[in-house]
Amino acid sequence: MMEYLNRLLVKMHSKPKFKFHAKCKNVGLTNLILVDDILLFSRGDVNSVQMLMNIVQIFSKTIGLVINPRKFKVFCGGMDRDTQNLLCRITDFEEGKLPMKYLGVPITSKRLSLHHYLPLIDKITHRMKHWTTKLLSYAGRISLVKSIVLAITQYWMQCLPLPQFVIHKIDQLCRTFVWTGDTTESRKSPVAWSTVCSPKSQGGKCIINLAMWNKITLLNCLWNLCKKSDNMWVKWVHMVYLKGEDVMVAQVVKDSSWIVKRILELRDQVLHIQSLWDSMLTHEKFRMNAVYDLLTNRDQNVDWRGLCCRNAARPRAVFTTWLICHGRLATKHRLKKFTVIRDSNCSLCHDEEETIAHLVFACRYTYDVWQRILAWINVNHLPLPWNEELRWVMEHTAKKGWKACLLKMAFIETLYGIWHRRNIVIFGPTSHTDIVYSIIDCIIYRGWQHHKIKKHIAHMLS
Ligand SMILES: [Zn+2]
């Protein structure tokens, strides 16, 4: 159907009385159609608008669809009030005000102001407030931030560069939500947000860095300008702003649109990814993830990177281990440092100060727990001080066999089990279950769902 409307409009282009909208003649642009949203353009004179309306009526009669005037609007620019009123009478449509929303994104003739981005921020806040946030663990909140918030943001980024303020605000919302489960509370984050956003191999949680992703969507536009000659927007930019010059060397014209300026400013960035850029041009495909990895993977990998990746343990157990490895678990020693509490004695043995190194596994209570778990999985080893133990586990889980999988999972479930029991001792309710049995239950449950470990768990239970 829309193809028919397009053909009618193309036929109209050649008629001398019809005048195109400013800068649209060279690309022959009179309409943008996406599913059932239609934008029609012409110069704001009576003849051109009348001709557009005639086409719409022919289309309506042929197809049998009747236009609902309340759903259409006329947007005028650079003309006097009388002409605007006249055009509204000709079309029988109301006058619309810019910015208008097209497919959920604001469209205006000028640079968008900060308040135009508020619907995006409101949408993210709304999603966060509607989740049953109090029931989610840290790991669950990180998953939600990764999957939903960034999907909403990316949708906007595909059309518009986000200003620094907006990116900062969204980062702040995500950060507060991950650490507190709310959007209004704010407290010091245990781990820096830049670390949380870094790749897992560098000790992060792989949440996309919005500022960097924003840059990459603009690089994608630059790549399109270099390669996609059949795209209407690309044709427009080449005709109106670049005027036949090479994209990579063209002068930035002063009256260029602010989006085109932002895109062309990024040409220097291509030098940092030159060989990937050339390869993408050759293969005619822009690889956003590859560009992102290349521009962000600049830090050193952490030694314990293999521990939290592809671990069969529960996500909340992996998260606790991640905090321990960063040295950011909220132990009594750490809370005392921030003057939150005065007593920093270990709640499990009451012998020494509760530091991470004490909890795992200098404490006589936790030493015994880990030793019994090791015995249950048939590993002959005596627990060492934390850093050495971590190194020992990394060495013995470097391979991909079932033994490595089981040890890695048992280690992480034990760390979580100890932390969980410590919290129960402090906050209640009292538990009379042997902690080792609780940890073994979790190992059996998680191992049963893992193809490499299942049969060995069955053998251990028989
Ligand atoms: Zn202790």
Boltz pocket constraint, residues with backbone or C-beta under 6 A from the ligand:
constraints:
  - pocket:
      binder: B
      contacts: [[A, 346], [A, 347], [A, 348], [A, 349], [A, 350], [A, 351], [A, 352], [A, 358], [A, 359], [A, 363], [A, 364], [A, 365]]
      max_distance: 6.0
